[in-house]
Amino acid sequence: MGAESNKDSEADMASRKKLISTLLIVAVLVLGFLGWVYWNRFQDIFELQDEIVRLKEREDELREQISSLEEKLARRNDLDYFETLAKEELGLVYPEAEEG
């Protein structure tokens, strides 16, 4: 009986080793898959954060353009501004200035 008991014990040990190695392989595969999935998610998050930074910079540029255009719009009825513009950029003068 000792020989049979020894064979059963060896068979049990062999099956346990197979089971443990199979479970380890499955665990490694599952962890690898989860790591891959989460890594892709993190890459997406990093790309979106970069895009947010770029969009905020673009928003700042557009706000500056809006401010500049609002200033120009406010000057559209300023006669002194147009007079200065006509003199400096177009070289215009009043007709009486030429006579004197």
Residue pairs with C-beta under 8 A, 6 or more apart in sequence:
75 81
86 92
87 93
